[in-house]
């Protein structure tokens, strides 16, 4: 599997989080479509099947992430 560059992953995570806020605040259909597109790209880039897993995987690949740190996982 190809691995996305950490800079690309960071950018995707930041875009997704910003779009999630916009959508939560009653965002437009365009914001929702962009959010879906970024979620799909995150999944493909991390080899995962859902956006929450993709976010966890992406964050673990970013510089400064500790492989044994599971603090980004929900209980």
Secondary structure as UniProt FT lines:
FT   HELIX           6..24
FT   TURN            25..26
FT   HELIX           29..46
FT   HELIX           51..61
FT   TURN            63..64
FT   TURN            67..68
FT   TURN            71..72
//
